[in-house]
Each structure stands twice: as structure tokens, then as C-alpha cells.
Amino acid sequence: MEEEKRIGVYVCWCGTNIAKMVDVVDVAKEIGKLPNVVIAKDYKYMCSDPGQELIIKDIKEHNLDRVVVSACSPRIHELTFRKALQNAGLNPYMFEMANIREQVSWVHTDRGEATRKAKSLVAAAVNRITWHESLDKRTVDINPATMIIGGGIAGISAALEIGNSGRKIFLIEKENKLGGHLAGVDLTFPYMYSADQILKPLIKQVTNNPNIEVFLNTQIDEVFGYVGNFETKITPGDGKEVELKFGNVIVASGLKPYDPGGIENYGYGKLPNVITSLEFEQMLKKGKIVTKEGAEPKNVAIIHCVGSRNKDYHEYCSRICCMTALKFSNQLRSALPDTNIFECYADIRSFGKGCEEFYAQTSRKDIMFLMFDQKNDLPRIRKAETMDECDMLIEFNELLSGEDIEVPADMVVLMVALEAQENARDIAHAVGVSMCGNEFYIERHPKLDPVATTTDGVYVVGGCQSPKDIPDSISQARAAAARILATINIGQVEVEVTTAVVNEDICCGCQTCVNVCPYTAISFDEEKGVSVVNEVLCKGCGTCGSTCPTGAIRSRHFTDKQILSQIEGLMSTSIELQEV
Amino acid sequence: MKEMSQYGMGTWNACFHCGNCTAVCSLTEEGILFPRKEIRALQMGLEDKLATSVEPWLCYYCGDCTETCPRDANPGELMMSVRRWLTAKYDWTGLAGLFYKSLSALIIAFVLVAIGIVAMGFVKDFNSEAVMYFGHILEFYLILTVFTIILIPNILRMFYFTVIKAKVNAPFGSYIAAIGNLITHMFTQVKTLKCDKQTVRWLEHFLLVMGYLGLLVITVFLDWFGTENQIIIYMGYITGGLVFVFTFLLMISRLSKARELNKYSQPTDWFFIIWLFLMGFTAFLVRLFIDIDLLNDHFWIYMVHLIVVSQWGMLLVPFGKWTHFLYRSFAVSFANLKKAALIKKLATAA
């Protein structure tokens, strides 16, 4: 030991959450015997105001320089306690948390064993904190411009929200006009507002807003930089290269309809009167529902879940097709009062405001709802014989009656699934967001942080994150806008300080770290022949540090010494703990 | 489906098959499922399936299903409508269907019968003895004719639909047992008691049936209007009274709509109750007028009674709601055959 460390340890009961399975009093007593531990206490709720004041008081009275709290997950309260340390005049990084709730009391059933494990975890934290160092916060300035990728309803909404507040927007659209899929929609469920009446005024506002610069026929290749200071080069339709600088990115690149040609049962592409929901939407928009032969269909069948909720295609629910199908039935019933309408469905999912009511109203409009087995027995469509007096026959076992039936149809509308854009991977790579298995973008936290991503300054909204209806897309867009305006308002953003640093004296210039960094935060300095970490981009994941063959890269707050002593603390039983 | 809406309310489209109705029903059981199954057959237009099902007759319309329905699809009233449709389906003459669907046809038939009776009275010079003699004979033959020509063939048709066409393969012994519960159910309707909170309703119905059957026997077979036997005369007053008191109560509850089953009334329901009431009431008055020597001066009261009885016997009994008396009782038997067949089938399978 070079110098004396003065550690305070606090064991939380979390009411009964921890205390019922862990003998917290015993843990505090045993840990109190460890070297460098000046004080060890147990308390009912450490995160409460009196709990935090207890720590602050002890730091001052006992001259503590490090604090260990053993309570819940650091994801929940690490920041709370760091702030308490700061209030007491300590560096917030002189703090360590041992999780004895999620990792102990909630998952174990033997009180003795659980208490032993809690002691080990706290001992590990005590061992680790001995080697903690003070780290200083760093901030960077924010460029107040924002780039939005995608000019659909989500991108437009975000652009207006930020643009109207007087901030610059670069709105990038790959097609030759704004509006996205909504531009192809006739009426919207469940209140039957016209999509044009929703969309057109918004597009007008975008084009009239001097703060919003729209680039049509434009794709994004690569985005450089970090939160507050991004830059990219784009080549709009006119072929002239433009360089853009911005502080935040909103990805609103949307999704695309599934191509049902891959489902043999439905004969899409072979039977001319089998059409997709988008094609039918076009018919509605034109105001003319006719078969390929130009006749008014006497029987229209709508098949749900085409490409959704089936392990052979997409396993997820595409979320808007049920309501769109019900909307189709309503519009069909108004346009063709005598036509037989068949809704062939797997389950009707009519969640959301006004939607269940819409379903109930629709079901009273003389529409036949027929249920099929989406998992194992998809309907089969075949060309009908002349005597059948219809164009096609749809054959399946109807689940609610148990009967094998044949549904006559002159037109079949396939409610196709919604899937990620073809270039979803390229955009993800360009801006540094992650994708889940089905290529939709992953948000930072599915519940607590639904529009941010793990890359600071990059937000995902609307259909590119998962299939969504209009209100949900707009809500996300405006949420991202609010987040961005907040950072612009502060003008600066705090960046992670637990980053990697290169010891230039030891670095051999092998560039292994450059290749493994998932955040492209490491570059190579040709002149000096060493790697250089861009500390703004670095997330402190530690991949470089563990790959570096010479040990030249050191991850702040996750140094080898800190980790190894933590492991030692974990492996030794708390009572026989040896000094490191 | 469109046809069915002429027999009652057309709200079953609203059903999305949650199954609450079947779950809450006290009478439905394994193999004999209702009302969801019937609603599905109806929505899909599976006419054969509906025509061969005996289940609608097993429902006594307690209204629990309608109260539980989250979609206000009114399954209870649907079962009632299906029973009307089945009544028409079983009737080989087609008149039952006509009268259910067309109120004007029913009224014309009523008027024709009334004219016939008045004409007969005119022919006989409104001589009280001659007319009453004729009336008594008419009642007697009417019962005989309606049974042999209409009701028995219709019951056979019901048997054909629900047992033969439905391919119910019941063991022979169960047929004998079925006759036993036929008699029980025809005169007691005890199955109603299996429904929740239906004891009062059952008692009302039971007393009304007893009153009606009693009045029938006393007037037709014991010649209430001609007899001197004091016991028969008093029995007649009691039974006639029962009929009009309880029909009066039924009318009040239909009007107040307090019970689920009374919320919706088809015109034929009203005809049935009002005519039953009038029959009891006029019979009561006729005998009263005889006893206080007013009948000769007020012979019109007998004419009214005879018109009511003839309309009842010629129209409402063979083609209307009255038939539920038979169909329900037979349905219990046929359902037992179905259950026996199911048990046999399961046994063979095992």
C-alpha cells in the first residue's frame, strides 16, 4: 500500500427486497473488518434522501475518500450516488456499486448462501475501489444544425419541430419527393382522415421553412465525427457534392412492404387478381376498385398477416395491417354495398385509441370474419372453375367453426408485412446504430430511452425502428426533436470520461486496436507510428485494451489493476481476505 | 343471414367469438355447445348445420349470455330467433315461416278465421245452443286435425333433421330412456331450474302450463260450458283464472323489459300472450255469464271466445310459438340421444 485509503461501505436493505434474502447486518459487520474500510453500515433505503445524507455526513466526519454502496443495479442508482459524492466534495469516480439485489436477493432462495455471495461481491468492490482514480468530466460544443435521414411523416414531423424553433435542418430524402409511404395512402384508420389532408400541409410547411434545407434523390454514404460535431458529404440529384456539418442526427428512414411472391400458397405474381395492400390502397386513392379484367369484384377477400407472425417469414407482428384491413373493409362496404367481403385473419389486433371501437363498428357492417391457422395452415388460393362463378377460391380450415371451407374471391388483398429498408444496414453503418435480428434499429433502452441510440447524438424514429402507425411515428419524431433541442439549448454536451488512452511509449503501432474498435474511435498517427484514441467517440467498452498485445492501451476506470483486484476480492472469502 | 334477421334481431355480426356466452351458460355441456357455435354457423351461413342442431331448443333464455356479451351481440335473442327459424323449418306447410316473416299475412289469416266463425254464427241464426254445440265439436276436431296433419309430421321432420340428418348414432336403449324424459320435460320443464335465478320464472311458467292444460281438458273434454257438475265448474274457474292472471303478468314484464329475455319482442310473441290471455279471460266470462244468467242477453261474449279459440287453434298452435311446447320437450330427448351417441363414439374410439 502506497498510501492509506479511507473507504466507507454502505449495505442497503432495499426495504425487504434485499434484507429478506441477505443478512445485511452481517454483511456490514464482516466487511467492516476488511483493511482500509473505515466504516461499514447498513440502512433501509440508501437511495433515499436520508440515505444519501448519511454518506455525505460520513465523508465529512470520517474523512472518507472512497465509497462503496452495495444495493441494486448501478444502472438504476450509480448516478444518484456519484452526485452525492460530488456534493460532499469527492470525485464522483471514487465510487463503486455492488449489486446485491438483481444479482443476489432476487435470484437466490438460500439465505445463507445468498449472504455469502453478497459478502464476496462487496469485498470485490472494496478491493477494486482501492485502485480508483479521480477522473474529470469533459464537455464538447454542439453544432446546432441537425441532419434528418428520411422525408416521410416521421422525418417531416421532426424537421418541423426543430426547424420551427429556429434551428437548421438538413432533410435528406432518397426519393424525388417528400411524404414517404403516407403519400400513397388514401384514408387513415380509425377516424378516416384523408392522408393527403394530413400530409400536404406539412410538406408545404417544410418547403416554406427557411431553416429546413431539403435534399431529394440523396443517399447517405458515411457520417464522420461525434455528438455535437458530425459531418458528411452528400451528392444530391444535381450531381454537385455538398458538405454538411451538424451536431445531431435523426434516422427516420422508414421501412418497406414485404414482397409476398415468396409465399407460394397465395400465388402473388401468378394470379392477376391477387394484389398487395399497397396496390389496393392505390385503387382506393384513384377511387376505382376493379379487377384486372376491369370488372367490379363481387367477392373480395382480405388475407391478414402475409409475411408476418410466421417463423418462415417474419416472426414479428407488423402492427398496422389489422387496422388497415378493417379500414379496407369499411371503404369497400361504402364503395360496393353488395360485394361480399371476407376478412381472413389469424387474430385481430386492434389496440390503440379508437381502434377496438373501429373494429366493433366494422364487424357490424355485414363483413364475414374467417379465422385461419397462421402458424401451420396458411390459406391456399387457386383459380376457380367456370361453374364456381368467381375468379378464385381460397381454401382453408376455418378455426372458429372447425369447417374446411372455400371462400369465393374475385379480388384478394394481401395485407403484407412491413420490413426493414433494403439499405437499412448501410445507414446503420454510416451513422453507427445497431440493428436487431430483423434489421430494425435498436433504441438505447426499449422502455426508458426509446428514441436515442447507443451512439450519442444519433436518434432513431418511426418505421426504421419497428413497424408503427402515424401517431406513434410522429410522437417518436417529436420526442427526438425535444431531446436534440435540449442539448442545443445547453450548447455543450458531456462526454464519457471512462475512455481508453494510449501510452505512446509502449505502443508498437500494430493497429490491432484500430480494427477492433466498434465505434471507429481509434485512428493511426502515421507520423508518430502510434494509435490515437478520439476520446469523444470512445465509449470505454474496453475491447482495445483487452486486445492490445503490449498493454499500451489502458481503459480509464477499467484498468487491469482495478479489474484483477476486483476478481481477487471476489474469489477470496470475505473473512480470510488478503491484502492485495 | 339476411333471412334470419326477419325472425328477430340482426346483431350477431358483432360477435367476435370470445366464448363468454358459452362459458357463462349453465346448460351447455361437452358435446352440446351453445350459443357461440350457433352464432358461428349463422355468420358463415351454414344453414344445414343450424337446421340439424337441437341445441337452440335446450336454451331457456335466462339472458346471462346477453348480459356478459362484450360486443352487445345479444346471443340470447339470437337463440330465440333461431328457434323461430327452426319452427318454420320443421313446418312442412311453410305457413309458420310465412306468419313469422309477414305480419300482414298473419293478420289476414286472423281476420279470415274471425269472418268464418261469424259466418257460421250467422248461418245458425246466433242460436246459443246450436252455436255452442258446433263450437264444442269444432274444438274437438280442431285438436285432432292439427295434431295428425300438422304437429305429428312436423315432429317427425324435426327428428329427421336433428337425429337422422345429423347422423346421430345412438344405442337402442337410449331411445327408450328418451321417451321417459320426454314426458317429464313436457309437463314440468324442470331443466329451466338448472339456469341461475330462474325459480320464480319457472314457477310462473309451470302454473301457466298447468292452467292452460287444465282449461283445455275441462272445456274440450269435460264440457265446462255445458256441465252441471260443481267440481268441474270450479276447476274451470281456477284454471281459466290461472291462465289470464299469469299471461297478464307476462304482458307486464314484456312491457317493463326488466328481464333480459323481455327486452325484445317479436309481434308473434305478443299475439301468443294476448291470445292466451283472451282465451282464459273470455272462457272465464262465458262461464260466469252462464252462472249469473246473462249469456242469452250477451251471447256476443261466446262468439268472441270462439273466435279467439279458433284463431288460437288454427293459427297459433300449429304455426306459432305454441309449438315450443312440443319441440323443446322432444329436443331434450333428442339431445340425450346425441349425448348417448357421443359416449358410444368415445367408448368405441377408446
Interface residues (C-beta under 8 A of the other chain):
Chain A: I348 Y359 A360 S363 R364 K365 D366 I367 M368 F369 L370 M371 E398 L400 S401 E403 I405
Chain B: M1 T11 N13 A14 C15 F16 H17 K37 R40 A41 Q43 M44 L46 K49 R71
